[in-house]
Amino acid sequence: MTLPRIARAAAGGLRWAAAAGPRPRGYTAQRVAPARLVPETPGRGWADAHAKNPEFAVERELLPPKSRRREVGIFVAVAAVTWGLGTVIAFNYQRMTSTPVTAALFTARHNEEVCEVLGKQLNFRSSFPWITGSISHLKGFVDVEFEVAGDKGVDGRLVLKSRRTGKQNGEWHTVEFYVATSDGRKIDCR
């Protein structure tokens, strides 16, 4: 179908140009906004078709631009929540795999009194535990607590508080290191 046939069909509203051939299968008539079309003149081509040439301009009102404020707001909210949650999980994982936490769990696992009460297979109570407190090797303090469980089905809470004396190469001194069972008993692990 050539351009003049399409133009004649669009200018006619619901009419289908007979010169265009039979209507295609599944064709549904739809009203086309009437436009002021300039007939083709010899010597004029597509290079002349631009917005500043009034002979090629189609005069009709443009639709107002669609506001995307809601979509952008939802995207920003979801991105902020995802970023925040990812940061919290990353910091907790960093505390969980830190040297003080793994060393404290190892020491408690090999403490005879803890093994008698909680069992020999002492580990974190869940597969991804929440480690409360903070660890700062730079400032020289460790203050963490986390839930532990053994193979006897008894739960406990391991508490580790340690401070470094002196500057960067000072000695670490354990202030508190115990396992508190669910019945209120404290088992010292130092």
BARO-95586 format. One record per residue (C-alpha): x, y, z. Coordinates in steps of 0.2 Angstrom, whole numbers. Layout:
N
+-------+-------+-------+
!    xx !    yy !    zz !
+-------+-------+-------+
!     X !     Y !     Z !
...
+-------+-------+-------+
***
This chain:
190
+-------+-------+-------+
!    xx !    yy !    zz !
+-------+-------+-------+
!     0 !     0 !     0 !
!     7 !    17 !    -5 !
!     7 !    32 !     5 !
!    -7 !    41 !    -5 !
!   -18 !    26 !    -2 !
!   -15 !    26 !    17 !
!   -18 !    45 !    17 !
!   -34 !    44 !     8 !
!   -40 !    30 !    20 !
!   -35 !    40 !    35 !
!   -43 !    55 !    29 !
!   -60 !    46 !    26 !
!   -62 !    41 !    44 !
!   -70 !    24 !    44 !
!   -69 !    21 !    26 !
!   -57 !     9 !    19 !
!   -49 !    14 !     2 !
!   -55 !     3 !   -12 !
!   -39 !     6 !   -21 !
!   -30 !    -3 !    -6 !
!   -38 !   -19 !   -10 !
!   -49 !   -31 !     0 !
!   -50 !   -28 !    19 !
!   -38 !   -39 !    28 !
!   -45 !   -53 !    39 !
!   -49 !   -47 !    57 !
!   -50 !   -29 !    51 !
!   -61 !   -19 !    63 !
!   -65 !    -1 !    59 !
!   -59 !    12 !    70 !
!   -62 !    31 !    69 !
!   -46 !    40 !    65 !
!   -44 !    58 !    70 !
!   -47 !    69 !    54 !
!   -31 !    77 !    49 !
!   -27 !    91 !    36 !
!   -17 !    82 !    23 !
!    -8 !    91 !     9 !
!    -9 !    82 !    -8 !
!     7 !    75 !   -15 !
!    15 !    87 !   -27 !
!    29 !    82 !   -39 !
!    47 !    85 !   -34 !
!    43 !    84 !   -15 !
!    50 !    69 !    -5 !
!    52 !    63 !    12 !
!    67 !    75 !    15 !
!    55 !    90 !    15 !
!    44 !    81 !    29 !
!    49 !    90 !    45 !
!    40 !   100 !    59 !
!    45 !   117 !    52 !
!    37 !   114 !    35 !
!    19 !   119 !    37 !
!    13 !   109 !    22 !
!    18 !    93 !    30 !
!    12 !    96 !    47 !
!    -3 !    87 !    54 !
!   -14 !    99 !    64 !
!   -22 !    90 !    79 !
!   -21 !    92 !    98 !
!    -8 !    81 !   107 !
!   -13 !    71 !   122 !
!    -6 !    77 !   139 !
!     9 !    67 !   145 !
!     6 !    53 !   156 !
!    12 !    56 !   174 !
!    25 !    43 !   180 !
!    26 !    50 !   198 !
!    17 !    35 !   206 !
!    28 !    22 !   196 !
!    44 !    31 !   201 !
!    38 !    32 !   219 !
!    35 !    14 !   220 !
!    52 !    10 !   212 !
!    61 !    21 !   224 !
!    52 !    14 !   239 !
!    55 !    -4 !   234 !
!    74 !     0 !   230 !
!    76 !     8 !   247 !
!    68 !    -7 !   257 !
!    79 !   -19 !   247 !
!    95 !    -9 !   250 !
!    91 !    -7 !   268 !
!    87 !   -26 !   271 !
!   102 !   -31 !   261 !
!   113 !   -20 !   272 !
!   106 !   -27 !   288 !
!   108 !   -45 !   282 !
!   126 !   -41 !   276 !
!   131 !   -34 !   293 !
!   123 !   -48 !   303 !
!   132 !   -61 !   292 !
!   149 !   -51 !   295 !
!   146 !   -53 !   313 !
!   141 !   -71 !   312 !
!   157 !   -76 !   302 !
!   169 !   -65 !   313 !
!   183 !   -73 !   322 !
!   176 !   -69 !   340 !
!   160 !   -77 !   336 !
!   167 !   -93 !   328 !
!   180 !   -94 !   342 !
!   167 !   -92 !   356 !
!   156 !  -105 !   348 !
!   171 !  -117 !   346 !
!   176 !  -114 !   365 !
!   158 !  -117 !   371 !
!   157 !  -133 !   360 !
!   172 !  -140 !   369 !
!   167 !  -135 !   387 !
!   163 !  -151 !   397 !
!   149 !  -142 !   407 !
!   141 !  -135 !   392 !
!   141 !  -152 !   383 !
!   133 !  -160 !   399 !
!   118 !  -148 !   399 !
!   116 !  -144 !   380 !
!   124 !  -158 !   371 !
!   139 !  -161 !   361 !
!   133 !  -155 !   345 !
!   132 !  -136 !   350 !
!   129 !  -124 !   336 !
!   118 !  -109 !   331 !
!   100 !  -112 !   335 !
!    94 !  -108 !   317 !
!   103 !  -109 !   301 !
!   104 !   -90 !   299 !
!   105 !   -83 !   317 !
!   103 !   -65 !   323 !
!   119 !   -59 !   331 !
!   115 !   -45 !   343 !
!   128 !   -33 !   349 !
!   143 !   -26 !   340 !
!   161 !   -30 !   336 !
!   175 !   -17 !   333 !
!   193 !   -23 !   331 !
!   198 !    -5 !   328 !
!   191 !     2 !   344 !
!   195 !   -14 !   354 !
!   178 !   -21 !   360 !
!   167 !   -36 !   357 !
!   150 !   -37 !   364 !
!   139 !   -50 !   356 !
!   125 !   -62 !   361 !
!   117 !   -76 !   350 !
!   106 !   -91 !   353 !
!   113 !  -109 !   353 !
!   106 !  -126 !   354 !
!   113 !  -143 !   357 !
!   108 !  -161 !   352 !
!    99 !  -163 !   369 !
!    85 !  -151 !   364 !
!    90 !  -137 !   376 !
!    92 !  -120 !   370 !
!   104 !  -107 !   377 !
!   111 !   -90 !   374 !
!   129 !   -87 !   372 !
!   136 !   -70 !   379 !
!   153 !   -64 !   375 !
!   160 !   -47 !   381 !
!   179 !   -43 !   378 !
!   190 !   -28 !   378 !
!   207 !   -24 !   372 !
!   220 !   -15 !   383 !
!   232 !    -4 !   375 !
!   233 !     2 !   357 !
!   232 !    -9 !   341 !
!   243 !   -23 !   347 !
!   236 !   -24 !   365 !
!   230 !   -39 !   374 !
!   212 !   -44 !   373 !
!   204 !   -48 !   390 !
!   187 !   -57 !   392 !
!   175 !   -48 !   403 !
!   160 !   -60 !   402 !
!   159 !   -77 !   393 !
!   145 !   -88 !   397 !
!   130 !   -99 !   391 !
!   114 !   -95 !   399 !
!   101 !  -109 !   398 !
!    82 !  -107 !   396 !
!    80 !  -112 !   414 !
!    91 !   -97 !   420 !
!   107 !  -106 !   423 !
!   124 !   -98 !   418 !
!   138 !  -109 !   413 !
!   155 !  -100 !   413 !
!   165 !  -104 !   398 !
!   182 !   -95 !   402 !
+-------+-------+-------+
***
